[in-house]
Amino acid sequence: MDAHSELELLITVVVGAQDEPSAREACDDLVRRIGGQVITVADCSDEEPGCWSLTMSRGTGETGWHVAALSRVVRNFLRELGPECGRHRVACAPPTAWAVVDDPDLVGELVPAGERLLIETWSGDDDAPDHHESTVDN
């Protein structure tokens, strides 16, 4: 990826569901709301019975591999989900930035039976200089 390539968000929802169709159905409203595209659905029942994860992607309009761009993409998405999500901490260690919303009540407002959200973006630019890991408060 070069410095002018658009960063992509990956949003993974961990949801209590009986099977893949019910996991997809639980996440349908969030997928539509964010304009995402489902890229994978996985059975996590080995870890916890009735647990599924659904990962969706979405373009961001943001470019660059630097800390500001990476963390801004994740922070802006959290704010888009609502004020309570916008308060979660964003971690950044280029070429990636991420946040975890591990609050079943809050996630459940976005996705019925939702348990956790992982929001991440990264740059595939192998020529990007190394930076130290940082945590960005919102």
KACOR-V771717 format. One line per field, one symbol per residue. burial: b if it has 16 or more other ideal C-beta (glycine too) atoms within 10 Angstrom, else e. A space follows every 50 residues. Layout:
burial=???
//
This chain:
burial=beeeeebbbbbbbbbbbeeeebbbebbeebbeebebeeeebeeeeeeeee bbbbbbebebebbbbbbebbbbbbbebbeebeeebeebebbbbbbbbbbe bebeebbeebbbbbbbbbbbbbbeeeebeeeeeeebee
//
